Amino acid sequence: QVRLQESGGGSVQPGGSLTLTCRASGSIVTISNMGWYRQAPGNERELVVTISGNGTTNYADSVKGRFTVSRDRAWNAMYLRMNSLKSEDTGKYYCTQRWRGHDWWGQGTQVTVSS
């Protein structure tokens, strides 16, 4: 059983920064395909970034140059560093992992960007 737990969300002003963390149990973060998605109220869930087992990343155009995904073997965690945040980045951010043929999702962490 895989469990993904996101943390690090919060409220920030436009131009600010946040770092989200996704801790995994029951799987290995650094060798699996993982990603961050987000969902704003009234909108569908959308891709933020994916990172493959070999480290290849794919960012949504809207976050390129502002967001950076990384992983940590010791903590078995994935991170999302978000800089220059905009109001349109507001939403609930979800961590996902493909492990042994299944897609697993966390419960999400809320990010609100507002002045």
C-alpha positions, 0 to 999 in steps of 0.5 A: 500500500502506497501512501503519499502525503503532501505538505507545505501549502499556505497563503502567499502574496503574488511574487512570493514563494512556497515549497511543497513536499510529498512524502511517500511510504510503501514505494521508492520516490527516486525510481518511479514516475511522479508528478504534481497536479493542481486543481482550482475551484471549478476547474479540472485537475491539470498537470504542473510537472512530471518527473520520470524514474530517470529524472526527465521532467515535463513542466506545464508552460504556465510554470516553466522557469518559476517552478522546480521539481526535485526528489530526495532519496534519504527522505523518500520525498518529492518537492516542488519549489514555486517562485514568483507565484501568481494568483492563477497558481491558486489551487489544491496541489496533488502529488501522484506516483505510478508504482507497480502498475497503479497510480497513487494520489495524495490528499492534496495541499492548498496553495492560495496566492492573493494580495 
